């Protein structure tokens, strides 16, 4: 009996110890560290152990979750991705303060385990530190030298629009999916700047490059990538991670071969593209400085960044634009009327026409606002210990400046959830700029190709509306067209078909 009693007492003791250890673990888990006491994070939903707030995240549309949480916690709040604290900034005033007023503190790129795996902080989009600064300065200067934002590249865009119009016209008013042709036309503009040549729309290499970019953009926002960022050691087991790596490596392999070809043919007295200029600068740097940022990896990743960014966002915006024109035919008719009045049918649109076409200009801007192509923005992080709106954030804090919350800010837009070109027009019908129009983000990390994208959007859109009237296939009413999007890094319209009737 005494042995049984002793055993029961020992079991009870073990249970007490286990309960105490569990409670101690939970206390330590949720207790701020001594380092954390130095900082003050904004409020946010209470995290679960290990997973943080992932249990309440809409993985396919994370910006929706963030917007809803801002209604409860305010313009600035903390969201836990696993055990890591992310600071989410919402609304025009707060995002402006972070990206413009405090541009230096919030100007570093946030690097997740997945991004580090794929690009290792090289190139333009996900580059960091002095390497990124050097690549950005060089890219801006060089692209401008080759005509970005000037009449020389405008001529190229006008030529490409005519080719796109001819391809659309070949469908003879029958239904077709415009995605591949629009991607190809837009991509050819950045290809001309970067490589010095364009591709034919049916070029299999060109089509494969685009397909891989599109697949990466969709997969990079998949649940598997979220799991990888929480548990990087699972990488080899996750199919989406491996597929992204495969696509990126294949595209970079192609770009690397193009670089070697240009290097073999380089003539410093006849630089014809961004790539030629990079190679010339690389040769110059290597002759006097072995610690150059103009290395092979930066060259290939930067070119891959330009190809992807210079294709995806603009072509996606144009696809939204044609969908909106079918959805809202009364707006399409007003655009047609203004084009007829200002340009007519005998000459192609020019960028200068924009000043005389306030309604069309407003429609193009509203397509960008309502299309909301980069809803969550790209991840930022604090460059140093930073005070923001009464909170003190440590260096390296991941920050999400939520662009969708700016483009749909109720304090900035009269009817934020309606497609309304009037957002950019005054009472007399004149075009007005809006400070909260930030589809290209803002501050140090604003899109390098913003001036090029603005020119492309106006010229492609206006040329398409000059030649065609767009309507849904037979049996589908305009009012029945859906505007839901596919999950991905960018806000992609779901595949659709249209009919292009010659005006």
C-alpha positions, 0 to 999 in steps of 0.5 A: 500500500505504501508503494502504491501511495508513493507511486501516486504521489510521484505521478502527482508530482510529475503532473504538477511539474509538467503543468508548471513548466507549461505555464512558465513556457507560455509566460516566457513566450508572451513576455516581452524580452528585455530587448523588446522593452526598449521598443513600443509596437502598435496594437494588433490582434493577439498572436497564437504560439508559433503561427502568430496571426496566420489563422486570421489571414486571407492567404489569397487576398491578404490586403483584405484582411489588413484593411479590415484589421485597420478598422479595428486597430487604426492606421498602424498596427502589428500583425504577427507572421509566425513569431515575427512582428510586421507593422502594417501602415494603412491610409493615405496620411500614414503611408505618406508619412512613412514613405515620403516624410520618413523616406530614409527610415522606411526605405529599406527593402524587407527580405523574407526567407523566400526572397533571400532564397530567390534573389539574395538581395541583388538587383533592383526590386529586392536589392538592399544597401549600397548595391541597390543604391548603385543599381537604381542610380545607374538604371534610372540614368541609363534608361533615360539616356535611351529615351525613357519618358522622351519622344524617342521611346514614344515613337517605339511605343506608337509603332508597337501599338500599331502592331498590337492593333493589327493582331487584334483586328485579325480576330475579325470581331470574334471573341478572344483572350487578349492576355498574351498579345497585350503582354507581348506588346508591352514587354517589347518596349522594355526589351527594346530599352534593355536588349536593343531589339523586340520579339515577334509575338509568336516567338517561343522563347519570348512566350516562355519567358513571359509564362515563367514570369506570370507563374512566379507572380502567382506562386509567390503569394501561394500558401506554400510560400507562406509556410516556407517563410515560417519554416524555411527548412521545409523548402525542398518539400514544397513544390511551389518553392521549387517551381519558382526557383526553376522558373527564375533559374531558366529565365536568368540562364537565358538572360545570362546567355544574352549578356555573354553574347552582347559582351562578345560583340560590345563596342564602347563607341556604339552602345545600343541598350541598357545591357551594353551600357552595363557591360561597358560600366562593368569593364570600366569598374573592373579595370580600376576596382575589384570590389564593384557592384557591377558583377555578373549576378547583379547584371542578370538579376537587374535585367530579369527585374526590368523584364518582369516589372516592365511587362507585368504591371502595365499589361495587367493594368491594360487588361483591367482597362479593357474589362472596365470598358466592357463593364461600363460601356457608357464610359467607353462611349465618352472616351470614344467621343473625346478621341474622335474630337481631339485626334480623329481616326487618321493619325495615331495618338501621341502623349502630348494629346493627353493635355487635350483629353482630360476625360481619357486621362481621368479614365486611365488614372481610374483604371490604375486606381480601381485595378489596384495592381499591387495591393499589398505593395512590396515589403519594406523594413526600417533602416534604423531604430525609428519613431513613428506615430508614437511607436518606437520600432527596432531596426529591421522591422518588416513594414507593409505600407498597404497601397490598397488602403490608399487607393480606396481611402474613404477620406481621399476618394468620393466613391472609393469602391466604384469605378468613377473617372470623376475622381480625377475631374473638377466641376468643369471637366478639367483633369486634376491630380490627386495626392492619394494616387500612388499605384507606383508606391512612393519615396525611395522605393517608388517604381523606377519605370513610372514615367515609362508606364504612364506613357505606355498606358495612355498610348496603348489604351487610347490607340486601342479605343481609337480603333475598336469598340470592345464588348463581351462575347454574345450571350454575356451582358456587360453588367454580368461581367465579374471583376474578381481577381486571381491571387498573386503578388499582383492583382490579376483579372481573371481570364476573359474573352472580348470582342474588338469591333472596328470603329 
